[in-house]
């Protein structure tokens, strides 16, 4: 096939380029040209494609795209394009744990052996000494804690925080709290939308590292002179973040690359902060029942797992390779190519991307690109990432989306998410349930998220709350649907009813909100919800849908038949027990827990009140009897009775007051 020949696979469609403004009238009647995938820029003489309605829509390959091989979230930091540097980090995603051991290239002098996560000994396994591994001392932790307290007091956190003050405080506290803020920005079920939106601005910008420090890190990582690998490294960074810094460089073999270098000591700082958080969580758990609010210890351990994965740049290199494989069937989609042989735990080397950010629509139009075509293909491919492949870019802000040579290039694969097949299926069902205004189907989807442990105390109340959401969002036009408000309402409702929605689902919600904001600001003619709905409706051919339905009916019929036979067997056992007088029935009144609890409290208070009255009457009888010994003119037995009665009476009054306030707050 020649360079100007039309591609044989119609499903691999590139981004259409509009005719420049200065075209002649005759030229304007011609179809708009389309830029070839890997052939280069709009001036490379690519073949033209029709500009009619068919070409304006997004084309996909007929078969589902290849799933990435176990992709995992990775470290954040600066991106690989000259126009922007991503914040990095991951929130609510499935973080792959960083390997605690050394890299294969490390060498150890006599006696300096690596420390692994677990060892064996004469008296059983010995857990890893966390403090020894990261060189933590009590004095160092005390100094860090004092520093944190000073910053918290500086922002008057105990008196309340506004969204802006909370973001500034996270930035002042350092990389650990910047990452915590980024994670919280993705958890709309934990914070109000205003706080999530403000924390989403945490791009972790920081003062750049000295150039000598960057060279020193590279030399330590590679164990040889930097000149043997790079012929040139630009001293001026493309971007600098609290976790890493990115420089443009040229390999000795001539390739133009972006080098992402981790700041020295970042992991040790995070380990120190996590150690302090663990101590606080242990103390707080002793004072308050952690199960009543949140599993504090579990939250801290989840944060540490996330920090470990984010500070292991090999994970990001694997993400880049996985997304590269995913984007192969799509002519219009790409990401930077990683150089695995040059990637280490603290350095990642990738292809340098030189293009136009979607945040500059004027430049894109001047270059001949069709903004609506870009937006349509971007959203449709994002729907493919989430609903078909289950591996998606979790931070699609404008700085991470570059247009280069007719392709949409996603950079900074530090923030990624992964959805399993079950979660993807449930999400599709819930989207259709909202469209059909089917509250029971929406409730079933939420309960499937929680799994076997899902058992809402009041199912009718759950359906009633879902009816409100369905009526509010299911009746509006797709163009008017506020996806941010919808996701927030749904996650808050699930939390109220004790249903734990996977963090990856809330991550999807925040990512879609970010993408929607990008489209509203820079490509307003594209409606994201309509494109996603159309993607779901057309993701399978009618023949494939019929096959899946037949297969599903066969499986369900087989299961139903076996269930029917089991039910007949159980009925036979029940009938036999009934004839022998051994049948018992357990009955549970749905929603009866609260009335029974209130009745129990009433009985307890009444009992205590009777005891108090009895003590007062008995003590008065003893007083008039004049029994000795006497204290304060009262027999000591009667005096003790008065004291006990007074204490119990005060306890009843306080208990009634506190429980009354708690009921009002509900």
For each residue, the residues with C-beta under 8 A, 3 or more apart:
1: 5 7 8
2: 5
3: 36 39 44 45
4: 45 46 47
5: 1 2 47
6: 47 49
7: 1 10 12 36 37 47 331
8: 1
9: 12 61
10: 7 13 59
11: 59 60 61 62 329
12: 7 9 37 59 61 329 330 331
13: 10 34 49 55 58 59 331 332 377
14: 34 35 36 37 46 331 332 406 407
15: 34 35 332 369 370 373 374 377 403 406 407 408
16: 32 33 34 35 49 51 55 56 369 370 373
17: 32 33 34 35 42 367 368 369 370 406
18: 32 365 368 369 370
19: 23 27 28 30 32 33 368
20: 23 366 368
21:
22:
23: 19 20 27 28
24: 27 28
25: 28 29
26: 29 30
27: 19 23 24 30
28: 19 23 24 25
29: 25 26
30: 19 26 27 48
31: 48 49 50 51 52
32: 16 17 18 19 48 49 51 370
33: 16 17 19 42 46 47 48 49 368
34: 13 14 15 16 17 46 47 48 49 55 406
35: 14 15 16 17 39 41 42 44 46 405 406
36: 3 7 14 39 40 44 46 47 331 406
37: 7 12 14 331 332 406 407
38: 405 407
39: 3 35 36 44 46 405 406
40: 36 43 44 405
41: 35 44 405 406
42: 17 33 35 46 367 368 369 406
43: 40
44: 3 35 36 39 40 41 405
45: 3 4
46: 4 14 33 34 35 36 39 42 406
47: 4 5 6 7 33 34 36
48: 30 31 32 33 34
49: 6 13 16 31 32 33 34 55
50: 31 54 55
51: 16 31 32 55 56
52: 31 55 56
53: 56 57
54: 50 57
55: 13 16 34 49 50 51 52
56: 16 51 52 53 372 373 376
57: 53 54 376
58: 13 376 377 379 380 381 531 535
59: 10 11 12 13
60: 11 65 330 380 384
61: 9 11 12 65 329 330
62: 11 541
63:
64: 388 389
65: 60 61 326 329 330 384 388 389
66: 325 326 328 329 389
67: 326 389 390 391
68: 71 322 323 325 326 389 391
69: 322 325
70: 322
71: 68 318 319 322 323 391 416 418
72: 94 95 96 309 315 318 319 416 418
73: 90 93 94 95 96 306 309 310 315 319 394 414 415 416 417 418
74: 90 309 310 312 313 315 316 317 318 319 413 414 415 416
75: 88 89 243 244 262 309 310 311 312 313 315 316 414
76: 86 87 88 89 90 179 182 204 241 243 244 310 412 414 415
77: 85 86 87 88 204 241 242 243 244 245 246 260 262 414
78: 85 86 88 237 238 239 240 241 244 245 246 260 412
79: 84 85 86 238 239 246 399 400 411 412
80: 238 246 258 260 336 350 351 352 353 411 412
81: 84 238 258 352 353 354 355 357 399 402 409 411
82: 238 248 352 353 354
83: 355 356 357 359 360 399 402
84: 79 81 239 357 359 398 399 400 411
85: 77 78 79 203 205 238 239 240 241 246 399 412
86: 76 77 78 79 203 241 395 397 399 400 411 412 414 415
87: 76 77 178 182 202 203 204 241 395 415
88: 75 76 77 78 204 241 243 244 310 412 414 415
89: 75 76 178 179 182 183 204 243 306 310 414 415
90: 73 74 76 93 95 183 306 309 310 394 414 415 416 417
91: 182 183 184 185 186 187 306 394 415 503 507 510
92: 183 186 187 417 502 503 504 506 507
93: 73 90 394 415 416 417 418 503 504 507
94: 72 73 417 418 504
95: 72 73 90 305 306 308 309 310
96: 72 73 309 315
97: 305 308 309
98: 308 309 311 312 315 345
99: 312
100: 115 116 117 128 133 308
101: 114 116
102: 106 108 114
103: 106 344 345
104:
105: 223
106: 102 103 114
107:
108: 102 112 113 114
109: 112
110:
111:
112: 108 109
113: 108
114: 101 102 106 108
115: 100 128 129 132 133
116: 100 101 119 128
117: 100 128
118: 125 126 127 128
119: 116 125 126 128
120: 124 125 126
121: 124 125 126
122:
123:
124: 120 121
125: 118 119 120 121
126: 118 119 120 121
127: 118
128: 100 115 116 117 118 119 133
129: 115 132 133
130: 133 134 136 271 275
131: 134 135 136 137 275
132: 115 129 135 136
133: 100 115 128 129 130 271
134: 130 131 267 268 271 272
135: 131 132 268
136: 130 131 132 140 141 268 271 272 275
137: 131 140 141
138: 141 142
139: 142 143
140: 136 137 143 144 272
141: 136 137 138 144 145 272 275 276 279
142: 138 139 145 146
143: 139 140 146 147
144: 140 141 147 148 272 273 276
145: 141 142 148 149 276
146: 142 143 149 150
147: 143 144 150 151
148: 144 145 151 152 173 273 276
149: 145 146 152 153
150: 146 147 153 154
151: 147 148 154 155 169 172 173
152: 148 149 155 157 158 169
153: 149 150 156 157 158
154: 150 151 172
155: 151 152 161 165 168 169 172
156: 153 159 160 165
157: 152 153 160 161 165 169
158: 152 153
159: 156
160: 156 157
161: 155 157 165 166 169
162: 165 166
163: 166 167 194 195 197 198 199
164: 167 168 198
165: 155 156 157 161 162 168 169
166: 161 162 163 169 170 181 195 198 199
167: 163 164 170 171 181 198 199 201 202
168: 155 164 165 171 172
169: 151 152 155 157 161 165 166 172 173 177
170: 166 167 173 177 178 180 181 199 202
171: 167 168 177 178 202 204
172: 151 154 155 168 169
173: 148 151 169 170 176 177 178
174: 177 178 242 269 273
175: 178 179 204 242 243 263 266 269 270
176: 173 179 180 269 270 273 274 307
177: 169 170 171 173 174 180 181 273
178: 87 89 170 171 173 174 175 181 182 202 204 242
179: 76 89 175 176 182 183 243 270 303 306 307 310
180: 170 176 177 183 184 303
181: 166 167 170 177 178 184 185 199 202
182: 76 87 89 91 178 179 185 186 199 200 202 204
183: 89 90 91 92 179 180 186 187 303 306
184: 91 180 181 187 190 191 195 196 199
185: 91 181 182 191 195 196 197 198 199 200 202 510
186: 91 92 182 183 196 394 503 506 507 510 511
187: 91 92 183 184 190 191 196 503 506
188: 191 193 196 484 487 488 491 492 506 509 510
189: 488 491 492 494 495 501 506
190: 184 187
191: 184 185 187 188 195 196 199
192: 195 196
193: 188 196 197 484 485 488
194: 163 197 198
195: 163 166 184 185 191 192 198 199
196: 184 185 186 187 188 191 192 193 199 200 510
197: 163 185 193 194 200 201
198: 163 164 166 167 185 194 195 201
199: 163 166 167 170 181 182 184 185 191 195 196 202
200: 182 185 196 197 510 514
201: 167 197 198
202: 87 167 170 171 178 181 182 185 199
203: 85 86 87 241
204: 76 77 87 88 89 171 175 178 182 241 242 243
205: 85 239 240 241 242
206: 240 241 242
207: 240
208: 237 240 245
209: 213 214 237 240 245 261 263
210: 213 214
211: 214 215 235
212: 215 216
213: 209 210 216 217 264
214: 209 210 211 217 218 233 237 245 247 261
215: 211 212 218 219 226 233
216: 212 213 219 220
217: 213 214 220 221 261 262 264 346 347
218: 214 215 221 222 226 229 230 259 261 347
219: 215 216 222 223 224 225 226
220: 216 217 223
221: 217 218 344 345 346 347
222: 218 219 226 228 229 342 344 347
223: 105 219 220
224: 219 228 229
225: 219 228
226: 215 218 219 222 229 230 233
227: 230 231
228: 222 224 225 252
229: 218 222 224 226 251 252 342
230: 218 226 227 233 249 250 251 252 259
231: 227 250 251 252 254
232: 249 250
233: 214 215 226 230 247 248 249 250 259
234: 237 238 247 248 249
235: 211 247
236: 247
237: 78 208 209 214 234 240 245 246 247
238: 78 79 80 81 82 85 234 246 247 248 258
239: 78 79 84 85 205 245 246
240: 78 85 205 206 207 208 209 237 245 246
241: 76 77 78 85 86 87 88 203 204 205 206 244 245
242: 77 174 175 178 204 205 206 263 266
243: 75 76 77 88 89 175 179 204 262 263 266 310 311
244: 75 76 77 78 88 241 260 261 262 263 313
245: 77 78 208 209 214 237 239 240 241 260 261 263
246: 77 78 79 80 85 237 238 239 240 258 259 260 261
247: 214 233 234 235 236 237 238 258 259 261
248: 82 233 234 238 256 257 258 259 352
249: 230 232 233 234 256 257 258 259 349
250: 230 231 232 233 254 255 256 257
251: 229 230 231 254 255 257 339
252: 228 229 230 231
253:
254: 231 250 251
255: 250 251 339 351
256: 248 249 250 351 352 354
257: 248 249 250 251 339 349 350 351 352
258: 80 81 238 246 247 248 249 336 349 350 351 352 353
259: 218 230 233 246 247 248 249 347 348 349
260: 77 78 80 244 245 246 313 316 347 348 349 350
261: 209 214 217 218 244 245 246 247 346 347
262: 75 77 217 243 244 266 311 313 346 347
263: 175 209 242 243 244 245 266
264: 213 217
265: 268 269
266: 175 242 243 262 263 269 270 311
267: 134 270 271 307 308 311
268: 134 135 136 265 271 272
269: 174 175 176 265 266 272 273
270: 175 176 179 266 267 273 274 304 307 311
271: 130 133 134 136 267 268 274 275 304
272: 134 136 140 141 144 268 269 275 276
273: 144 148 174 176 177 269 270 276 277
274: 176 270 271 277 278 300 303 304 307
275: 130 131 136 141 271 272 278 279
276: 141 144 145 148 272 273 279 280
277: 273 274 280 281 300 303
278: 274 275 281 282 297 300
279: 141 275 276 282 283
280: 276 277 283 284
281: 277 278 284 285 290 296 297 299 300
282: 278 279 285 286 297
283: 279 280 286 287
284: 280 281 287 288 290 296
285: 281 282 288 289 290 296 297
286: 282 283
287: 283 284
288: 284 285 292 293
289: 285 292 293
290: 281 284 285 293 294 295 296 297
291: 295
292: 288 289
293: 288 289 290 296
294: 290 299
295: 290 291 298 299
296: 281 284 285 290 293 299 300
297: 278 281 282 285 290 300 301
298: 295 301 302
299: 281 294 295 296 302 303
300: 274 277 278 281 296 297 303 304
301: 297 298 304 305
302: 298 299 305 306
303: 179 180 183 274 277 299 300 306 307
304: 270 271 274 300 301 307 308
305: 95 97 301 302 308 309
306: 73 89 90 91 95 179 183 302 303 309 310
307: 176 179 267 270 274 303 304 310 311
308: 95 97 98 100 267 304 305 311 312
309: 72 73 74 75 90 95 96 97 98 305 306 312 315
310: 73 74 75 76 88 89 90 95 179 243 306 307 414
311: 75 98 243 262 266 267 270 307 308 345 346
312: 74 75 98 99 308 309 315 345
313: 74 75 244 260 262 316 317 343 344 345 346 347 348
314: 317 318 343 344 345 348
315: 72 73 74 75 96 98 309 312 318 319
316: 74 75 260 313 319 320 348 413 414
317: 74 313 314 320 321 338 340 343 348 350
318: 71 72 74 314 315 321 322
319: 71 72 73 74 315 316 322 323 413 414 416
320: 316 317 323 324 335 336 337 338 348 350 413
321: 317 318 324 325 338 340
322: 68 69 70 71 318 319 325 326 391
323: 68 71 319 320 326 327 335 391 393 410 413 416
324: 320 321 327 328 334 335 337 338
325: 66 68 69 321 322 328
326: 65 66 67 68 322 323 385 389 391
327: 323 324 330 333 334 335
328: 66 324 325
329: 11 12 61 65 66
330: 12 60 61 65 327 333 381 384
331: 7 12 13 14 36 37 407
332: 13 14 15 37 377 381 406 407 408
333: 327 330 377 381 407 408 410
334: 324 327 404 407 408 409 410
335: 320 323 324 327 409 410 411 413
336: 80 258 320 350 351 352 353 409 411
337: 320 324 350 351
338: 317 320 321 324 343 348 349 350 351
339: 251 255 257 342 343 349 350
340: 317 321 343
341:
342: 222 229 339 347 349
343: 313 314 317 338 339 340 347 348 349
344: 103 221 222 313 314 347 348
345: 98 103 221 311 312 313 314
346: 217 221 261 262 311 313
347: 217 218 221 222 259 260 261 262 313 342 343 344
348: 259 260 313 314 316 317 320 338 343 344
349: 249 257 258 259 260 338 339 342 343
350: 80 257 258 260 317 320 336 337 338 339
351: 80 255 256 257 258 336 337 338
352: 80 81 82 248 256 257 258 336
353: 80 81 82 258 336 402 404 409 411
354: 81 82 256 404
355: 81 83 402 403 404 405 409
356: 83 360 363 364 367 402 403 404
357: 81 83 84 360 398 399 401 402 403
358: 361 364 374 378 398 401 402 403 518 522 523
359: 83 84 398 399 522
360: 83 356 357 363 364
361: 358 364 365 371 522 523
362: 365 366
363: 356 360 366 367
364: 356 358 360 361 367 369 371 374 403
365: 18 361 362 368 369 371
366: 20 362 363
367: 17 42 356 363 364 403
368: 17 18 19 20 33 42 365
369: 15 16 17 18 42 364 365 373 374 403
370: 15 16 17 18 32 373 374
371: 361 364 365 374 375 522 523 525
372: 56 375 376 523 525 526
373: 15 16 56 369 370 376 377
374: 15 358 364 369 370 371 377 378 403 408 523
375: 371 372 378 379 519 523 525 526
376: 56 57 58 372 373 379 380 526 531
377: 13 15 58 332 333 373 374 380 381 408
378: 358 374 375 381 382 401 408 515
379: 58 375 376 382 383 515 519 526 528 531 532
380: 58 60 376 377 383 384 531 535
381: 58 330 332 333 377 378 384 385 408
382: 378 379 385 386 392 393 396 515
383: 379 380 386 387 388 531 532 535 536
384: 60 65 330 380 381 387 388 389 535
385: 326 381 382 388 389 391 392 393
386: 382 383 389 390 392 419 424 427 508
387: 383 384 424 427 428 535 536 539
388: 64 65 383 384 385 424 539
389: 64 65 66 67 68 326 384 385 386 392
390: 67 386 418 419 420 421 423 424
391: 67 68 71 322 323 326 385 416 417 418 419
392: 382 385 386 389 416 417 418 419 508 511
393: 323 382 385 396 400 410 413 415 416 511
394: 73 90 91 93 186 415 416 417 507 510 511
395: 86 87 400 412 414 415 511 514
396: 382 393 400 401 410 511 514 515 518
397: 86 400 401 514 518
398: 84 357 358 359 401 518 521 522
399: 79 81 83 84 85 86 357 359 412
400: 79 84 86 393 395 396 397 410 411 412
401: 357 358 378 396 397 398 408 409 410 411 518
402: 81 83 353 355 356 357 358 408 409 410 411
403: 15 355 356 357 358 364 367 369 374 406 407 408 409
404: 334 353 354 355 356 407 409
405: 35 38 39 40 41 44 355
406: 14 15 17 34 35 36 37 39 41 42 46 332 403
407: 14 15 37 38 331 332 333 334 403 404
408: 15 332 333 334 374 377 378 381 401 402 403
409: 81 334 335 336 353 355 401 402 403 404
410: 323 333 334 335 393 396 400 401 402 413
411: 79 80 81 84 86 335 336 353 400 401 402
412: 76 78 79 80 85 86 88 395 399 400 415
413: 74 316 319 320 323 335 393 410 416
414: 73 74 75 76 77 86 88 89 90 310 316 319 395
415: 73 74 76 86 87 88 89 90 91 93 393 394 395 412
416: 71 72 73 74 90 93 319 323 391 392 393 394 413
417: 73 90 92 93 94 391 392 394 504 507 508 511
418: 71 72 73 93 94 390 391 392 504
419: 386 390 391 392 423 424 427 504 505 508
420: 390 423 424
421: 390 424 425
422: 425 426 448
423: 390 419 420 426 427 449 502 504 505
424: 386 387 388 390 419 420 421 427 428
425: 421 422 428 429
426: 422 423 429 430 445 448 449
427: 386 387 419 423 424 430 431 445 505 508
428: 387 424 425 431 432 536
429: 425 426 432 433 441 444 445
430: 426 427 433 434 441 442 445 446
431: 427 428 434 435 532 533 536
432: 428 429 435 436 438 441 536
433: 429 430 436 438 439 441 442 445 470
434: 430 431 437 442 469 470 473 474 486
435: 431 432 474 533
436: 432 433 441 474
437: 434 470 471 474 475
438: 432 433 441 442 470
439: 433 442 443 463 466 467 470
440: 443 444 463
441: 429 430 432 433 436 438 444 445
442: 430 433 434 438 439 445 446 466 469 470
443: 439 440 446 447 459 462 463 466
444: 429 440 441 447 448
445: 426 427 429 430 433 441 442 448 449
446: 430 442 443 449 450 454 462 466 490 494 499 501
447: 443 444 450 454 456 499
448: 422 426 444 445 451 454
449: 423 426 445 446 454 494 499 500 501 502 505
450: 446 447 453 454 499 500 501
451: 448 454
452:
453: 450
454: 446 447 448 449 450 451 499
455:
456: 447 459 461 462 497 498 499
457: 497 498 591 593
458: 461 462 497 590 591
459: 443 456 462 463 590
460: 463 464 590 591
461: 456 458 464 465 497 591
462: 443 446 456 458 459 465 466 493 497
463: 439 440 443 459 460 466 467
464: 460 461 467 468
465: 461 462 468 469 493 496 497
466: 439 442 443 446 462 463 469 470 493
467: 439 463 464 470 471
468: 464 465 471 472
469: 434 442 465 466 472 473 474 486 489 490 493
470: 433 434 437 438 439 442 466 467 473 474
471: 437 467 468 474 475
472: 468 469 475 476 489
473: 434 469 470 476 481 482 485 486 489
474: 434 435 436 437 469 470 471
475: 437 471 472
476: 472 473 480 481
477: 480 481
478: 481 527 529 530 533
479: 527 529 530
480: 476 477
481: 473 476 477 478 486 529
482: 473 485 486
483: 486 487 509 512 513 516 528 529
484: 188 193 487 488 509 513 516
485: 193 473 482 488 489
486: 434 469 473 481 482 483 489 490
487: 188 483 484 490 491 506 509 510 512 513
488: 188 189 193 484 485 491 492 509
489: 469 472 473 485 486 492 493
490: 446 469 486 487 493 494 501
491: 188 189 487 488 494 495 501 505 506 509
492: 188 189 488 489 495 496
493: 462 465 466 469 489 490 496 497
494: 189 446 449 490 491 497 499 500 501
495: 189 491 492 498 499 501
496: 465 492 493
497: 456 457 458 461 462 465 493 494
498: 456 457 495
499: 446 447 449 450 454 456 494 495
500: 449 450 494
501: 189 446 449 450 490 491 494 495 505 506
502: 92 423 449 505 506
503: 91 92 93 186 187 506 507
504: 92 93 94 417 418 419 423 507 508
505: 419 423 427 449 491 501 502 508 509
506: 92 186 187 188 189 487 491 501 502 503 509 510
507: 91 92 93 186 394 417 503 504 510 511
508: 386 392 417 419 427 504 505 511 512
509: 188 483 484 487 488 491 505 506 512 513
510: 91 185 186 188 196 200 394 487 506 507 513 514
511: 186 392 393 394 395 396 417 507 508 514 515
512: 483 487 508 509 515 516 528
513: 483 484 487 509 510 516 517
514: 200 395 396 397 510 511 517 518
515: 378 379 382 396 511 512 518 519 528
516: 483 484 512 513 519 520 528
517: 513 514 520 521
518: 358 396 397 398 401 514 515 521 522 523
519: 375 379 515 516 522 523 524 526 528
520: 516 517 524
521: 398 517 518 524
522: 358 359 361 371 398 518 519
523: 358 361 371 372 374 375 518 519 526
524: 519 520 521
525: 371 372 375
526: 372 375 376 379 519 523 531
527: 478 479 530 531
528: 379 483 512 515 516 519 531 532
529: 478 479 481 483 532 533
530: 478 479 527 533 534
531: 58 376 379 380 383 526 527 528 534 535
532: 379 383 431 528 529 535 536
533: 431 435 478 529 530 536 537
534: 530 531 537 538
535: 58 380 383 384 387 531 532 538 539
536: 383 387 428 431 432 532 533 539
537: 533 534
538: 534 535
539: 387 388 535 536
540: 544 545 548
541: 62 544 545
542: 545 546
543: 546 547
544: 540 541 547 548
545: 540 541 542 548 549
546: 542 543 549 550
547: 543 544 550 551
548: 540 544 545 551 552
549: 545 546 552 553
550: 546 547 553 554
551: 547 548 554 555
552: 548 549 555 556
553: 549 550 556 557
554: 550 551 557 558
555: 551 552 558 559
556: 552 553 559 560
557: 553 554 560 561
558: 554 555 561 562
559: 555 556 562 563
560: 556 557 563 564
561: 557 558 564 565
562: 558 559 565 566
563: 559 560 566 567
564: 560 561 567 568
565: 561 562 568 569
566: 562 563 569 570
567: 563 564 570 571
568: 564 565 571 572
569: 565 566 572 573
570: 566 567 573 574
571: 567 568 574 575
572: 568 569 575 576
573: 569 570 576 577
574: 570 571 577 578 583
575: 571 572 578 579
576: 572 573 579 580
577: 573 574 580 582 583
578: 574 575 581 582 583
579: 575 576
580: 576 577
581: 578
582: 577 578
583: 574 577 578
584:
585:
586:
587:
588: 592
589: 592
590: 458 459 460
591: 457 458 460 461 594
592: 588 589 595 596
593: 457 596 597
594: 591 597 598
595: 592 598 599
596: 592 593 599 600
597: 593 594 600 601
598: 594 595 601 602
599: 595 596 602 603
600: 596 597 603 604
601: 597 598 604 605 659
602: 598 599 605 606
603: 599 600 606 607
604: 600 601 607 608
605: 601 602 608 609 652 655 656
606: 602 603 609 610
607: 603 604 610 611
608: 604 605 611 612 648 651 652
609: 605 606 612 613 652
610: 606 607 613 614
611: 607 608 614 615 648
612: 608 609 615 616 645 648 649 652
613: 609 610 616 617
614: 610 611 617 618
615: 611 612 618 619 641 642 644 645 648
616: 612 613 619 620 641 642 645
617: 613 614 620 621
618: 614 615 621 622 638 641
619: 615 616 622 623 637 638 639 640 641 642 645
620: 616 617 623 624 638
621: 617 618 624 625 638
622: 618 619 625 627 635 637 638 641
623: 619 620 626 634 635 638
624: 620 621
625: 621 622 635
626: 623 630 635
627: 622 635 637 638
628: 635
629: 635 636
630: 626 633 634 635 636
631: 634 635 636 639
632: 639
633: 630
634: 623 630 631 638 639 642
635: 622 623 625 626 627 628 629 630 631 638 639
636: 629 630 631 639 640
637: 619 622 627 640 641
638: 618 619 620 621 622 623 627 634 635 641 642
639: 619 631 632 634 635 636 642 643
640: 619 636 637 643 644
641: 615 616 618 619 622 637 638 644 645
642: 615 616 619 634 638 639 645 646
643: 639 640 646 647
644: 615 640 641 647 648
645: 612 615 616 619 641 642 648 649
646: 642 643 649 650
647: 643 644 650 651
648: 608 611 612 615 644 645 651 652
649: 612 645 646 652 653
650: 646 647 653 654
651: 608 647 648 654 655
652: 605 608 609 612 648 649 655 656
653: 649 650 656 657
654: 650 651 657 658
655: 605 651 652 658 659
656: 605 652 653 659 660
657: 653 654 660 661
658: 654 655 661 662
659: 601 655 656 662 663
660: 656 657 663 664
661: 657 658 664 665
662: 658 659 665 666
663: 659 660 666
664: 660 661
665: 661 662
666: 662 663
